[in-house]
Amino acid sequence: MLKGQRVKIKRQVKKQNNFFLLVILLCIIALILFLISFFTDASVLEKREIDVKIEIANQTGIKIENESLDFGRIAYGSSAQKTLTLSNNHDFPIMVEFEAKGELKDFLIYERRIYFEPKETKQVGVSTIVFNEEHYGNYNGKFIITFKKAN
């Protein structure tokens, strides 16, 4: 009988250990899923990066490109503006966020966030002003447009 009780106890301990390992595994999986959802924004529909270029020079010149925001050559004290046409092709409202990165991010003037109703199209302006203390040269960066579901 003593041997039978030992076998029974060993089985119970093994079941408890297996159960404990299963609980730990489920906790780890739940933690991983939580971290993934925390660090990813499920409301993002699309993200676009547009190259931005400015040349600071002693005279103004114009450049036209469809693939980038190229403000061309801008003289001290001058400004320039580009217009983006954005549309909400969804059947729900969206929010569009804008962010400039790179060495020219301080030159750009733009709205940080715009809301669109379903099927709405808007013209969005991006401007630049060059002050006298800036050095002549070419400045580059990225203009990031993020389309999100509006809450």
C-alpha positions in Angstrom: 0.0 0.0 0.0 2.8 2.4 0.8 4.2 2.0 -2.7 0.7 2.7 -4.3 0.4 5.8 -2.2 3.8 7.0 -3.4 2.8 6.5 -7.0 -0.4 8.3 -6.5 1.4 11.2 -4.8 3.9 11.4 -7.6 1.1 11.6 -10.1 -0.6 14.4 -8.2 2.7 16.3 -8.0 3.3 15.8 -11.7 -0.2 17.1 -12.5 0.3 20.1 -10.2 3.7 20.8 -11.9 2.1 20.5 -15.3 -0.7 22.8 -14.3 1.8 25.3 -12.9 3.8 25.3 -16.1 0.6 25.7 -18.2 -0.4 28.7 -16.0 3.1 30.3 -16.4 3.0 29.7 -20.2 -0.4 31.3 -20.5 0.7 34.3 -18.4 3.8 34.8 -20.7 1.6 34.6 -23.8 -0.9 37.1 -22.3 2.0 39.5 -21.4 3.5 39.2 -25.0 0.1 40.0 -26.5 -0.4 42.9 -24.2 3.0 44.4 -25.0 2.4 44.0 -28.8 -1.0 45.8 -28.5 0.6 48.5 -26.3 3.4 49.3 -28.7 1.4 49.1 -31.9 -1.4 51.5 -32.8 -4.2 49.5 -34.2 -6.0 52.7 -35.4 -3.3 53.5 -38.0 -4.7 52.9 -41.5 -1.7 54.1 -43.6 1.6 56.0 -43.2 3.4 57.9 -45.9 6.7 59.6 -45.9 7.4 62.4 -48.4 10.9 63.9 -49.0 11.2 67.6 -48.2 13.9 69.8 -49.7 14.8 73.5 -49.2 17.7 75.4 -50.6 18.6 78.6 -48.8 20.3 81.0 -51.3 20.6 84.7 -52.1 17.7 84.5 -54.6 14.4 82.6 -54.9 13.7 79.9 -57.5 10.8 77.5 -58.0 10.9 73.7 -58.4 7.9 71.6 -59.2 7.9 67.9 -58.3 5.0 65.6 -57.6 6.9 63.1 -55.5 8.3 65.4 -52.9 7.8 68.8 -51.2 10.6 70.6 -52.9 10.3 74.3 -51.9 13.2 75.1 -54.3 15.5 78.0 -53.6 14.4 80.5 -51.0 16.1 83.8 -50.1 16.4 85.3 -46.6 13.1 86.7 -45.4 11.1 84.8 -48.0 8.5 82.2 -47.6 6.9 79.5 -49.8 3.9 77.2 -49.6 3.0 73.8 -51.0 -0.5 72.4 -51.0 -1.3 68.7 -50.5 -4.7 67.3 -51.5 -5.8 64.6 -49.1 -9.0 62.5 -49.3 -10.8 60.2 -46.9 -12.0 57.3 -49.1 -13.4 55.4 -46.1 -17.0 55.2 -44.8 -15.9 56.4 -41.4 -14.2 59.6 -40.1 -10.4 59.7 -40.0 -7.7 61.8 -38.4 -4.6 62.7 -40.3 -1.4 63.6 -38.3 1.6 65.4 -39.7 5.2 65.3 -38.5 8.4 66.8 -40.0 11.7 65.1 -39.4 15.3 65.9 -40.4 17.4 69.0 -40.5 14.6 71.2 -41.9 11.8 70.3 -39.4 12.1 73.8 -37.8 11.6 75.5 -41.2 8.1 74.0 -41.8 4.8 75.4 -40.7 1.8 73.1 -40.8 -1.2 71.9 -38.8 -0.4 68.9 -36.6 -3.7 67.2 -36.9 -6.7 67.4 -39.3 -10.1 65.5 -39.1 -11.9 64.3 -42.2 -15.5 63.2 -42.5 -16.2 60.1 -44.7 -15.4 60.8 -48.4 -14.2 64.3 -47.6 -11.3 66.0 -49.5 -9.2 68.9 -48.2 -6.4 71.1 -49.3 -3.6 71.1 -46.7 -0.9 73.8 -46.7 2.7 73.3 -45.8 4.7 76.5 -45.6 8.2 77.6 -44.9 9.9 80.9 -43.8 13.6 81.5 -44.0 15.1 83.9 -41.5 18.4 85.8 -41.9 20.4 83.7 -39.5 20.1 80.5 -41.5 23.2 79.4 -43.5 23.1 79.0 -47.2 22.8 75.4 -48.3 20.5 72.5 -48.9 18.3 71.2 -46.2 16.5 67.8 -46.4 14.0 65.9 -44.3 10.8 63.8 -44.3 7.2 64.9 -44.0 5.3 62.0 -42.4 1.5 61.7 -42.9 -0.3 59.2 -40.8 -3.9 58.3 -41.5 -5.8 57.0 -38.5 -9.4 56.0 -37.6 -10.9 58.9 -35.7 -12.2 58.0 -32.2 
